Amino acid sequence: MQSIPSQARVVIIGGGIVGCSVAYHLARRGCSDVLLLERRQLTCGTTWHAAGLVGQLRATHNLTRLAQYTTELYEGLERETGQATGFRQVGSVAVAASEARFEELKRGASMARCFGLEVQILTPGEARERWPLLAIDDVVGAVYLPKDGRCNPVDTTQALARGARLRGARIVEGVKVTGILRAHGRVTGVATEAGEVRAEVVVNCAGMWAREVGALAEVSVPLHAAEHFYIVTEPIPGLTANLPILRDADARSYFKEDAGKLLVGWFEPEAKPWGTGGIPENSAFEQLPPDMAHIEPLFAGAMRRVPILETTGVQVFFNGPESFTPDDRYLLGEAPELEGLYVAAGFNSIGIQSAGGAGKVLADWIIDGHPPFDLWDVDIRRCAPFQRNRRYLRDRTVEVLGLLYDMHWPYRQAASARGVRKSALHDRLAAAGACFGEVAGFERANWFAAPGEEPRYQYSYGRQNWFDASAAEHHAVREAVGLFDQSSFAKFVLKGRDAARVLNHVCANDVDVPVGRIVYTQWLNERGGIEADLTVTREAEDSYLIVSACATQARDFHWLSRSIPDDARAVAVDVSPAWAVLGLMGPRSRELLQSLTDADLSTAAFPFGTSRIIDLGYARVRASRITYVGELGYELYIPTEFAQSVYDVIVAAGGPYGLRLAGYHALNSLRIEKAYRHWGHDISDEDTPLEAGLGFAVSWEKAGGFLGREALRAQRARRVRRRLVAFALGRADRLLYHNEPIWRNGELVGKISSGMFGHTVGAALGLGYLANGGEIVSEDWIASGRYEIEVAAERVPARASLRAFYDPAGERVKC
Ligand SMILES: Cc1cc2nc3c(=O)[nH]c(=O)nc-3n(C[C@H](O)[C@H](O)[C@H](O)COP(=O)(O)OP(=O)(O)OC[C@H]3O[C@@H](n4cnc5c(N)ncnc54)[C@H](O)[C@@H]3O)c2cc1C
C-alpha cells in the first residue's frame, strides 16, 4: 500500500487522460498542492486502448475551442516534458454517401470556418487523392480538416502526468478512493484504502466508475459503459504515417493508419451496454470478448468503402469499454449537490481529443470559481437527478453510442428510454395527436398531427413533415387562441422575511414590487454574464414564485440556493412538480378565459405584468398576464391534481374562439418573431444584458444594487463590442438552425445563436451576435451593413434588425 499525504488542496480521483490533464492544468496555473489518486495504474481504465483520433470540430463554438486547444497542447507536450506523445497532425477526410449527409458535412464546414478552423470541401475524386484506398463510386462529396490529428493515448497521458509532477503535483498509483468526506454541504476530503486525505476540492475523474464514485456522496453522475469495437489489420503495403484519418459515418466506420496497418473502428446503431451491475472491482486494462456476429455487418460496410480490407487479414479484434451519457455530451463542472466536488467524466468516445481542453477549463473553474466561458453544453448541472437511474442509463446507452455517426438531424429526438417524466395532461395531448420531444426526460408536445396522420418525425434539413401543422398552430395563436402545455417549467418558491432582500440582490431587475406583480429579469454573475433568464412573481410580502425553463431546473435552483446568505431568513423550495402550467395565448384568449371565470379580466383590472388567483372551472388557479409568444395571453398555474379538469373545461369551451392546441415548435417560431431570447442559445453566462439587448430589464439604481452591477456599469461606460441582432433570410427554401456564419459586407462578423421559421413574417429567422473587430457595435454600424448568412457553404442574403420583426412596439401584448 502506498503512503499518501493527509492533506492536499485538490484531490483528483482517477489517473486516466482526463485526471492527468486536470492535474497538469492545475499545476500549470500555479496550484501545485494537488494529489491524484489512481486505484491501479495510470491509463488502466479506458485510456490505454483508445484509438487516438484527435478531431477539432465539435457541435458548438466553445467545444470546438476546447478541441482546438487540445491539438495545440498535444503538439507541444513532447517538447515541454520530454515524453513522446505520438501526436501527428495528419488531417481528416469525412466522406458522404448521400445528399443529406453531404449537406450535414457542408453545414459542418460552414460552422468550422466560422469557428476559425481550416476546412476544404472536396469532390469524390479529390477525396481519393487524399485517401488512395477509398472506393468513391457512391460518394457524393467530402470535407477535409487539415489540422485534425492523432496521438498515442498512453504516452500522451504519461506526458501530462510528467508535466504535472514537474510542477509539484503528486500522483500516487495503487490507492483506491473509498469514500467522499463532507460537512455542512461542502466536500472536505476523501477516504482511501490508505487513510483519509483532507481537501478543499475533490475532482471525480473516475471514467466509467464515476457514477459509483459520485454515489459515494449522493452526487448524480449519469453515465454508463458500453462496448466499443475496433480491429487492426495485417500490414498493408504503401500505407504511410501521414495518411489522414478517414470517417465514413454512413458506413459507421473510422479508419486510421497504425504502424503500417489499418485500425478500423465503429459506432454501430445498437450498442452493447456493459457493467450495468457495477464495473468489476478488479477491472484494469480490460479487454472484453470479441463479438463477431455484432461487428460483421459493420465490417461489411467498411470493406465497401475500403475494398483492400477484403483481402487483408486481421491481427487484432479489440473490444473495450467506454462511458456514455444520456445526451452524448460529457459531464463537467461542480456538482450541484455538493460544493467543492467537481466532475470530469463520461467522454462518449472523445476523451482523448477532449482531455486537453476539458482539463484546462476545469482547472480554471476550480481556481477562479467559475468557468472561463460558456460551457453549458457539457455542464453537469444540465442533468436531472433521475438520470442516474441504472435502467434508464442502460437503455439509453444502447442508442447514444450510434448517434455519434448517425445523421444529426435538426429536432432529432432520442428513441430510447422515453416516457420518463410526463405532464398530468400527457395522455390527453397524446390522444389529440401530440408528437412529443424530450428535455431532461420530460415529454413535451412539440407539434400536433392532423387527424389520421401519424405523430412521428420525418427528418430532413429542409421543411420536415410537421412544418404545415406547426404553421397552423402558429397562426391560431396570432389570429385566435392557442393552448400550450408548459408544465415542464421549473418553479421555485423563495419564502421568508428576507426573501425580497435576498432576491433583489440576485436579480438585475427590481423585484421589490407590489404583491401580484410579475418581473422579467436576469440573474447575473459578477462579470455581468447572464446565469439565468426568468420571471419572478411576488405572491406575498414574504414569498416569490420563480419560473424558469425545464432544461435549467437544477442549475437555476443551485444558483438561487447558493445565493442565500447563511444568516438570511429565506428558504428556497423547488415546487416544479406541484404545478401544471397552461399557456392560453392569442388575441381571443381573454374572451375565452372570461367565459370561464367571474374574475374581471379587463386590462384596467388585470393589466400585463400582473398575476392573480382566479376561479377557473371548479379550481382556483394563478393566472399571470405574461407571454413568450408576443400576444395577449395568460400563463395558468394550476395545482397538478386540478390540471386535467381545468384543461377539459378550457378545451370544451374553446371551439367558438378558434382554440387550437399548440406545441413547442410553434412556440419557438412565435418567440423568434418577437426576438425573445432563449437562455442556452441566445444568452449565456458569457453574454451580458447590454450585449443581448436586455438593458431594459436592468434596474441600475435600485437600493442595495445587484450582483454583476459594477461589471455592467463598466461595460455601459465602454459601450458594447458585440450585440445580438435579429435576422430574416432572403430565401424561404433555406432554414436556419444554429451556428450558421453571418457575413457583413463580405466579412465574417458572427454566427446564428438560434433559428426557426417565422410563419407570420414568412421567412427563416435567426438571432445572432455581431462583432466589429473589437470596435464599438453601434446602431449605425449594424444598419449600414449588407448581410449574408452562410447555409451549407452557400451565402444567402439576409435582413438585419435590432428590433423584433413582428410587433416591435409590443402593442399586441399589452392590449
Ligand atoms: C475502443 C475505444 C477507442 C477510443 N478511441 C478514441 C479516440 O480515437 N479518440 C478519443 O478522443 N477518444 C477515444 N476513446 C475514448 C477515450 O478512450 C475515453 O473517453 C478516455 O480515455 C476517458 O478517459 P478518462 O480519464 O475519463 O477515463 P479512464 O481512462 O477510464 O480513467 C479513469 C481512471 O479512474 C480510476 N478510478 C476509478 N475509480 C477510482 C477510485 N475509486 N479511486 C481511484 N481511482 C479510480 C480508474 O482506475 C481509471 O484509471 C476510445 C474509447 C474506446 C473504448
The ligand as a MOL file (V3000), in Angstrom:
LIG
                    3D

  0  0  0     0  0            999 V3000
M  V30 BEGIN CTAB
M  V30 COUNTS 53 58 0 0 0
M  V30 BEGIN ATOM
M  V30 1 C -12.1030 1.2800 -28.2350 0
M  V30 2 C -12.0480 2.7250 -27.8930 0
M  V30 3 C -11.4880 3.6390 -28.7820 0
M  V30 4 C -11.4610 5.0000 -28.4710 0
M  V30 5 N -10.8990 5.8780 -29.3520 0
M  V30 6 C -10.8660 7.2030 -29.0530 0
M  V30 7 C -10.2920 8.1270 -29.9620 0
M  V30 8 O -9.8330 7.7590 -31.0170 0
M  V30 9 N -10.2930 9.4430 -29.6390 0
M  V30 10 C -10.8210 9.8960 -28.4770 0
M  V30 11 O -10.8200 11.0900 -28.2550 0
M  V30 12 N -11.3320 9.0210 -27.5820 0
M  V30 13 C -11.3810 7.7020 -27.8420 0
M  V30 14 N -11.9140 6.8210 -26.9550 0
M  V30 15 C -12.4560 7.3390 -25.6990 0
M  V30 16 C -11.3670 7.5710 -24.6660 0
M  V30 17 O -10.5560 6.4560 -24.5680 0
M  V30 18 C -12.0050 7.8900 -23.3180 0
M  V30 19 O -13.0010 8.8760 -23.4570 0
M  V30 20 C -10.9760 8.3920 -22.3320 0
M  V30 21 O -9.9030 7.5030 -22.2470 0
M  V30 22 C -11.6080 8.5950 -20.9740 0
M  V30 23 O -10.6050 8.9680 -20.0940 0
M  V30 24 P -10.8970 9.1040 -18.5580 0
M  V30 25 O -9.6840 9.6470 -17.9200 0
M  V30 26 O -12.1780 9.8460 -18.3630 0
M  V30 27 O -11.2330 7.6280 -18.0510 0
M  V30 28 P -10.2810 6.4060 -17.7290 0
M  V30 29 O -9.1470 6.2890 -18.6580 0
M  V30 30 O -11.1320 5.2160 -17.5860 0
M  V30 31 O -9.6820 6.7880 -16.3130 0
M  V30 32 C -10.4070 6.6830 -15.1160 0
M  V30 33 C -9.4740 6.1620 -14.0460 0
M  V30 34 O -10.1050 6.2860 -12.7800 0
M  V30 35 C -9.6010 5.2250 -11.9800 0
M  V30 36 N -10.5160 5.0670 -10.8380 0
M  V30 37 C -11.8170 4.6880 -10.8870 0
M  V30 38 N -12.3330 4.6300 -9.6530 0
M  V30 39 C -11.3580 5.0110 -8.8030 0
M  V30 40 C -11.2940 5.1580 -7.3890 0
M  V30 41 N -12.3430 4.8850 -6.6010 0
M  V30 42 N -10.1300 5.5580 -6.8370 0
M  V30 43 C -9.0470 5.8370 -7.6280 0
M  V30 44 N -9.0500 5.7000 -8.9690 0
M  V30 45 C -10.2020 5.3100 -9.5500 0
M  V30 46 C -9.5930 4.0520 -12.9280 0
M  V30 47 O -8.7490 3.0190 -12.4870 0
M  V30 48 C -9.1460 4.6990 -14.2260 0
M  V30 49 O -7.7470 4.5660 -14.4270 0
M  V30 50 C -11.9770 5.4510 -27.2430 0
M  V30 51 C -12.5380 4.5310 -26.3580 0
M  V30 52 C -12.5820 3.1870 -26.6730 0
M  V30 53 C -13.1960 2.2420 -25.7120 0
M  V30 END ATOM
M  V30 BEGIN BOND
M  V30 1 1 1 2
M  V30 2 1 2 3
M  V30 3 2 2 52
M  V30 4 2 3 4
M  V30 5 1 4 5
M  V30 6 1 4 50
M  V30 7 2 5 6
M  V30 8 1 6 7
M  V30 9 1 6 13
M  V30 10 2 7 8
M  V30 11 1 7 9
M  V30 12 1 9 10
M  V30 13 2 10 11
M  V30 14 1 10 12
M  V30 15 2 12 13
M  V30 16 1 13 14
M  V30 17 1 14 15
M  V30 18 1 14 50
M  V30 19 1 15 16
M  V30 20 1 16 17
M  V30 21 1 16 18
M  V30 22 1 18 19
M  V30 23 1 18 20
M  V30 24 1 20 21
M  V30 25 1 20 22
M  V30 26 1 22 23
M  V30 27 1 23 24
M  V30 28 2 24 25
M  V30 29 1 24 26
M  V30 30 1 24 27
M  V30 31 1 27 28
M  V30 32 2 28 29
M  V30 33 1 28 30
M  V30 34 1 28 31
M  V30 35 1 31 32
M  V30 36 1 32 33
M  V30 37 1 33 34
M  V30 38 1 33 48
M  V30 39 1 34 35
M  V30 40 1 35 36
M  V30 41 1 35 46
M  V30 42 1 36 37
M  V30 43 1 36 45
M  V30 44 2 37 38
M  V30 45 1 38 39
M  V30 46 1 39 40
M  V30 47 2 39 45
M  V30 48 1 40 41
M  V30 49 2 40 42
M  V30 50 1 42 43
M  V30 51 2 43 44
M  V30 52 1 44 45
M  V30 53 1 46 47
M  V30 54 1 46 48
M  V30 55 1 48 49
M  V30 56 2 50 51
M  V30 57 1 51 52
M  V30 58 1 52 53
M  V30 END BOND
M  V30 END CTAB
M  END
